[in-house]
Amino acid sequence: MNLFKHNVGKVDRIIRIVLGVLLIGNVFYALQHPVGWIGVILLITGIAGICPLYSLLGFNTKSVGEKIGLK
């Protein structure tokens, strides 16, 4: 099992990056610091395209085209 294999698809990456930025921004405007750490994790996994938790659970959100290198 390779924990550092690209397993996050394009749509999943975009969602992770947007949510990560929003959660990090939430720390500066108001509420709680732990929420910002979740945002940092989402942002890093979205940019890298690698989610170790997905690897452990056997998930892969890449489309068929992304898996064979067409997209």
matplotlib code that plots the C-alpha trace (Angstrom):
import matplotlib.pyplot as plt

x = [0.0, 1.5, 0.2, 1.7, -0.1, -2.2, -5.8, -7.7, -9.6, -10.0, -13.4, -12.4, -9.2, -11.2, -13.6, -10.8, -9.0, -12.1, -13.2, -9.6, -9.3, -12.7, -12.0, -8.6, -10.2, -12.8, -10.0, -9.1, -12.6, -14.1, -14.5, -12.2, -8.6, -9.1, -11.3, -8.3, -6.2, -8.8, -8.7, -4.9, -5.1, -7.8, -5.7, -2.5, -4.2, -6.0, -2.9, -0.9, -3.6, -2.7, -4.9, -3.3, -6.7, -8.1, -5.1, -5.8, -9.5, -8.9, -10.7, -9.8, -11.9, -10.1, -12.2, -11.3, -9.8, -7.6, -6.4, -5.1, -3.8, -6.3, -7.4]
y = [0.0, 3.3, 6.3, 8.8, 7.8, 10.4, 9.4, 12.7, 13.6, 17.1, 17.9, 16.6, 18.8, 21.9, 21.3, 20.6, 23.8, 26.0, 24.6, 24.8, 28.5, 29.2, 27.4, 29.1, 32.5, 31.7, 31.8, 35.3, 36.6, 34.9, 31.6, 28.7, 27.8, 24.0, 24.7, 26.4, 23.3, 21.3, 23.9, 23.6, 19.8, 20.1, 22.8, 20.7, 17.5, 19.4, 21.0, 17.8, 15.5, 12.9, 11.9, 9.3, 8.6, 7.6, 5.3, 3.6, 3.1, 2.2, 5.2, 6.9, 9.8, 10.1, 9.6, 6.9, 9.5, 10.9, 7.4, 6.6, 10.2, 11.6, 14.5]
z = [0.0, -1.1, 1.0, -1.4, -4.6, -6.3, -5.5, -5.4, -8.6, -10.1, -8.7, -5.3, -5.4, -6.2, -3.4, -0.9, -1.9, -1.7, 1.6, 3.0, 2.1, 3.6, 6.8, 7.2, 6.5, 9.2, 11.8, 10.9, 11.0, 14.0, 15.5, 16.4, 15.7, 15.3, 12.3, 10.7, 11.1, 9.3, 6.5, 6.3, 5.9, 3.2, 1.4, 1.5, 0.3, -2.4, -3.8, -3.6, -4.9, -2.3, 0.6, 3.0, 4.5, 1.1, 0.6, 3.9, 3.1, -0.6, -2.1, -5.3, -6.6, -9.9, -13.0, -15.5, -17.8, -15.0, -14.1, -17.6, -18.1, -20.5, -18.4]

ax = plt.figure().add_subplot(projection="3d")
ax.plot(x, y, z, "-o")
ax.set_aspect("equal")
plt.show()
